[in-house]
Amino acid sequence: MKPRLLLAAMAVLTFATTAAQLALAQATISFAQLNGTVVDTGGRAIAKASITLREVDTNQIHSTTSSESGFFVLPTLPPGPYDLVVTAGAFGKYTQRGINLSVGQTASVNVVMKVASVTETINVTTEAPVVETTRTEISQVIDTQQIQSLPVSGRLFTDFALLTPGVATGRTSLGTTFTEFEITQISFGGMRSFSNEVTVDGADFINAQTGVQRATPPQESVQEFRVVNNSFGNEYGRALGGIVNVVTKSGTNNLHGSIYDYLQNSALDSRSLLQPRPTPFALRQNQFGVTLGGPIRKDKTFFFLNYEAVRRGEAPPISESTLQLSTKPRLISEFPAKILTQPRPKTTIMVSSGLITRSAVIIALSFATMSKTHAI
């Protein structure tokens, strides 16, 4: 009996270790990392310097100390703006503000400290991006400002991935389902969309049944995402084409929210070339929602909510057209139609006008709990 218990205990331990490794790998790709060295004005390394990194939005503190060679690492950092403070013995206090880290980034900051004569503080304020010298991947970050400012039809934020060189629209007829027909399938370097990897907050977002990405989160709930063309690290895995690494918004210490409605109407939209006058043309679309984020416990726990719905009505681009029942029977349920009886053996459907209505409701809910962390 004892050997069986021992074997079961070993199996459970192995499973727990593997699950922990997978969870760590999943979490790493949705965070950023900051590396750096601490030296004096002569280029000599400063050991055991105290490094403190504060997240501006949530006041979360990440701290570590430099090694004997002056090197330090701060891993698993949520994307966002940070302030860096370095102190060491008789050296003046070093402060650098405006460090913006993006999803999946491994950034480097070199700190040069001066000997303090009395009480001296060195303040560095910069908006320039930190240097990323530890990766060879070809990637581009689409940040919050681009997502909010650039126009996109249907408000599918993954369409911004098409701004990246080598990325084009894939064959949307492959792998789509009734519930995910709205997604934009993308192709990296001519590869099929089945070869891509899409992650949201580190979790795999690929439909196991179809092999393509699932319906994307609402655009208002996305903070930023990184598009990796090739030469990506082994923390991603699986993909032969490219990577789309998405990070959703989180609450902050300030209560904030928005109410929005995006309208498309035939009175404002131009006609399609397939709908020349006097063909009937009617379009009514409203994509509306609300967001709310803020603190549950200041500096500790935060929440973010997003509700979005779509209402669409559109006249079909078919007027007085004859459709064969044998080839497209599904159109009976899609369009209000008049059925005209013709001499056998031919029966046709006459479609004079119609209305397609669609309703999609998406609710995004996220909670984030922050605590003081120490890097080794």
N, C-alpha and C positions, 0 to 999 in steps of 0.2 A: 504493500500500500504506500509506503514511504517513497519508493522510486517514482510512482505515479504523481504523488504530490509535488515532488521535486521537479519532475518534468513539466507539470502544469505551471508551477511557479516560474520556471525558466521561460516558458512560452509567453506568459503574461509580461514578464520583464522585457523580453525581446520586442513584443508588440508595443509596449509603452515607449521604449527607446526609439523605435522606428517612427511612431506617431509624433513624438517630440521633435525629431529631426525634420519630418515633413512640415510640421507646424512652424518651426523656425525658418525653414526655407521659404514657406509661403508668406510669412510675415516680413521677411527681409526685403522682398522685391517691392513692397508698398511703402517702404521707408527710405530715408536718406542716411548718409554717413559722413562724418566730418573727421578728416585726418589733419595732422599738422606737426610742426616742430617748433620748439621754443629755444631761441638762441640769444646771445647778447650781441652788442654792436660789433664785436670782433669775430662773430661766427661760431663761438664756442657754445656747446650744448648746455642747457640749464636743466638739471635733474630735479625731480620732485616739485616742479612748479604746479600750482593749483589752477586748474582750468574749469571754469563754470560757464555753461551755455544756457541761456534763458530764452524760452519760447515767448515771443511778444504777445501773442493772442491769448494764450492760456496760462502764462506765468509758470509753466513747468520748468523745473531745473534739472539739468544733466551735468554731472561733474565727474572729473577724473584728475589724475596727476600725470605729469610727464615722466618718461622712463629715464634711465641713465644716459641714453643718447638724445634726450630731449624730445622724443617722439610721443604723440598721444593719439588716441582713437576714441571717438564718440559715436557708437553705432545706434541703429534703430531710432532714428530721429523722424518724427512726423514732418512732412513737407510744410514749409512756411518760413516766416521771418524770425531771425534770432539775433541776440546780443551776446557777444563773447567777452568774458572778463578773465584776465590772467594775472596772478600775483605770485611773486617768488622772492623771499628773503629781502635783501637790501635793494632790490630793483623796484622801479616805479610801477604803479598799477597800470596795466594795459587794458584798454576797453575798445572794442570794435563793434560798431553797430551796422545794421543794414545787411546782414548776411542772409540771403534768401536761398534756401535749399529746396530742390524740386524732387519729385518722386523718382526713386531709383538712382539718385545721384550719389557719387562718392567724391566729395569735394576736399580740397586741400587748402589750408591756411598756414602761412609761415609767420610766426610772431617774433619780432625783434624787440628786446627789452633793454632799457637804459638804466644805468645806476642812478638812483634817486638821491639828490643832494640833501633835500629836506623832506618835503612831502610833495611828490610829483605824480601826476596821473597823465598817461598818454591816451588821448581819445582819437580814434580813427572812425570817421563816418564815411561810408561808401555805399553806393548802390550798384557798383560794378559786380558782375557775377564772379564767384570764387572759381579758382582754377580746378579743373577735373583732369588729373594726369594719370589716374590709375586704371582707366578703361580705354579700350580701343574700339568700342562699338560705335556704329553710326546711328545716331538717334536725334530726335527733336522733341522738345517739350512744348505742349500747347497749354498755356497757363490760363488763369481765371479771366484775365483781361481780354484775351483773344476769344475765349468761349463766349463771353458776354457781349463783345463788341462786333465781331464778324457776323454778317448775315448768313443764315443757312435755312433752306426751306425744310419745313417739317421739324426743325429743331432737334435733329439727330446729331449730337456732338461728335460722333465718330466720323462724320463727313469731313471734319477738320483734318483727319489723318490724310486725306487726299492732298493736302498742302505739302506733304513731305515728298521729296524726290523719290521716284521709283515706286510710288503707291498709286494704284488705280482701282476703279470699281470692278469687282469680280462678277461672275455669272450668278445673278441673284436667283435664277430659276433652280439652281442646284441646292438641295438640302433645306429649302425653306419649308416652313410649316404654316398652318392656318393661324396659329397664335403668334408667330414671329415673322410675318410677311413684311413688316415695316423696316426691318434692319437693313443697313447698308453693308453688304459683303465687300471686303476689300482684298486686293491682290498685291503682294509684295514681289516686285521683279518678275511678274508673269506667273508666279506660283498660284495654285488654286487656293481658294479661301479656306479649304479644309486643313491647310498646312499652317494656319496661323494660331497664335495663342492670345487670348484676351483675358485679362485678370481685372477684377474689381476689388480693391482693398486687399490684394494678395490672394484672393480666392479665384479658382478657375471658373471662367464664365462661358465655357463651351458646352453646347448641348450634346450630350452623349449619344442621342438618337440620330441627329443630323450631321454632327461634326462641325457646325458653324456656330458663331457667337449667338448668345441669347439676345432677346430684346434689351436694349441698353437702358440704364437708369435715366431719369429725367435730366435734361441739360442743366436745370437750376440746381441740382444736387451734386454736380460734379465740380470738384475743385480744380483739378488739372489732370493731364495724362501724358505719358511718354510713348512715343512711337519709335520702336527700335527696328531698323531695317535689316541689319545683319551684324555679325561678329559679337553677338550678345553672350553674356556669361552663362555658366552652367547653373546658376540659381534659377533661371527661367525653365530651361529644358523643354522637351516635347515638340517645339515648333521647328518647321523647316523653312517657313516663309518669313514671318515677322512677328513682332510682339506689340500689343497695345496694352499698356499698364495704366489702369485708371485708379484714381483716388477720389473718394467722395468727400463732401464737406463735413465738418464737425462743428459743434457749438463752441463758443468762446466765452470769455468772462462778460461780454456785452450781449445783451438781448437784441437780436436783430431778425429781420424777416422781410418778406416781399410778397406782393400780390401782382399777378401778371395775366395778361390775355393777349395772345397773338392771333390776328385776324387775317383770313384770306377770303376775298369776296370777288364775285364775277364783275362787280361794278368797278373794281380796282385792278384786277388781274387781266392781262391780255389774253386773247384767244389763242388756242393752239392752231397750228397749220392744218390739223385734221378736223377743225371745227370752223370752217368758213361760214360767213353769213349766207343765208338766214338760218343756219342750223341753231337750234336752241342751245343756250349755254348758261348754266346756272351752277354756282359754286358758293357754298357757305361753310366756312370752317372756323372754329374757335378752339384754340389750344390754351387752356387756362389752368391756373393753379395757385398755390400759396406755399411759402416756406416760412419756417420759424426755427430759430436756434438760440441757445443761450446756456447759462449755467444752472445745474441742479444744486451743486455745492461748489462755490467759487474756488478756483485753482485745483479742483479735484475731479468733479464729474460734470459732463456736459451732454446736451442733447441737440439733435437736429431732425426736423420733420419736413417732408415735402409731399404734397398731394398734387397730382396733375391729372387732367382729363382732356379728352379730345371729342369734339362733336363736329361731324362733317356731313354735308349733304351736297350731292353733285349730280347734275344731269349727265347721262352717259353720252359719249361721243358717237351715238348711233341715232339716226333719225329715219323712220320709215324704211328700216333695213330688214331684209329677209334673212333669218337665221335658221339653219337646219336643225331639227330636233335630234337627228342622229349623231351630229358631230358635237353639239354644245348643249346637252340637256340641262346643265347647271344654270343656264341663264333664266330658266323658268322661275327659280326662286330668287334671283338677284334683281330682276327688273319687273315693275308692274307692267303688264303687257296685255294687248288685245289679241286673242286667238281667233284667227280667221280660218274657216273650213274651206279647203280647196278640193277639187276632184281627186280622188285617190289615183295613184298610191302616194301622192305627195302632200304632206301637211306642213305648214309653215307658221312661224310666229312673226307678227308685225309689231315692232317696237316703235312707238311714236314718241314717247318721253319716259323718263324714269328718274328715280332718285336712289342713290346709294347712301346709306347712313352707317356710320361706324362710331363706336364708343369705346375708348380705351381709358382705363383708370389705372394709374400707377401711384403707389404709395411707398415712399422711401423713409425709413426710420433708422436712425443710427444713434448709438450712445457711446460715449468715450469717457473712460476713467483715467485720470492722470495721477501720477505719484512721483515723488522724488526718486530719481534713478542715479546709480553710480556705475560708471564704466570702469572696467579693469584694464 
